Amino acid sequence: MMQPGLYHILFISAALFFIGVFGFFTRRNLITMLMSVELILNSVNLNFIAFNKYLWADKLDGLFFTIFVIAIAAAEAAIAIAIIINLSRNFQSIDVEKTDEMKF
């Protein structure tokens, strides 16, 4: 079985990144925006792993960066879901356009 090359993985990563950016800018639902940010972060992780494998196979820098990004993404998702639940309770909607009524 043939392994995918660096360009194949970078193409998949670029596709994931642009799907995430498109979803983030076109959707108005906070949960789909959160999923789009996760897609963007996963494309970055795929880049880290691909460059680590094909350029510096004897080092583990890409793996460490990927684990760090996964940990940050988990914390970001937990905080974002808490904010979404709070908005849902206060405004009965998770639409981005309706959150402009928030006050300090």
C-alpha positions in Angstrom: 0.0 0.0 0.0 1.4 3.4 -1.0 1.8 6.1 1.7 0.5 9.5 0.9 3.2 12.1 0.2 3.8 15.5 1.8 1.8 17.3 -0.9 -1.2 15.0 -0.4 -1.3 15.7 3.3 -0.8 19.4 2.8 -3.7 19.5 0.3 -6.0 17.8 2.8 -4.8 20.2 5.5 -5.5 23.2 3.3 -8.9 21.9 2.4 -9.7 21.5 6.1 -8.4 25.0 6.9 -10.5 26.6 4.2 -13.6 24.6 5.1 -13.2 25.8 8.6 -12.6 29.5 7.6 -15.7 29.3 5.3 -17.8 27.8 8.0 -16.6 30.4 10.6 -17.5 33.4 8.4 -20.7 32.1 6.9 -22.5 30.5 9.9 -24.3 32.4 12.6 -24.8 29.6 15.0 -22.2 29.6 17.8 -21.8 25.8 17.8 -21.1 25.6 14.1 -18.6 28.4 14.5 -16.9 26.4 17.3 -16.8 23.3 15.1 -15.2 25.5 12.4 -12.5 26.7 14.7 -11.8 23.0 15.7 -11.4 22.2 12.0 -8.9 25.0 11.6 -6.9 23.7 14.6 -7.0 20.2 13.3 -5.6 21.3 10.0 -2.7 23.0 11.9 -2.1 19.7 13.7 -2.0 17.8 10.5 0.6 20.3 9.2 2.7 19.8 12.3 2.6 16.0 12.0 3.3 16.0 8.2 6.3 18.3 8.4 7.6 16.4 11.4 7.3 13.1 9.5 8.7 14.2 6.1 11.3 16.8 7.0 12.5 16.0 10.5 11.6 12.3 11.1 14.2 11.9 13.9 12.7 14.7 16.1 9.5 14.9 18.0 8.8 18.6 17.8 5.8 18.3 15.6 4.3 15.7 18.0 4.8 18.0 21.0 3.3 21.0 19.3 0.3 18.9 18.2 -0.3 17.6 21.8 0.0 21.2 23.0 -2.6 22.5 20.4 -5.0 19.6 21.3 -4.8 20.6 25.0 -5.4 24.3 24.2 -8.3 23.3 21.9 -9.9 21.2 24.6 -9.7 24.1 27.1 -11.0 26.5 24.4 -13.9 24.2 23.6 -14.8 23.8 27.3 -14.9 27.6 27.8 -16.8 28.2 24.6 -19.5 25.6 25.5 -19.9 27.3 28.9 -20.4 30.6 27.2 -22.8 29.1 24.7 -24.8 27.5 27.6 -24.9 30.9 29.4 -26.1 32.7 26.3 -28.7 30.1 25.7 -30.1 30.5 29.2 -30.1 34.3 29.1 -31.2 35.0 25.5 -32.9 31.7 24.5 -30.8 31.7 21.4 -27.3 30.9 20.3 -27.5 33.1 17.2 -24.5 35.4 16.9 -26.6 38.4 15.8 -28.6 38.3 19.0 -25.6 38.4 21.3 -25.0 42.2 20.8 -27.2 42.9 23.8 -24.6 41.7 26.2 -23.3 44.1 28.8 -20.2 44.3 30.9 
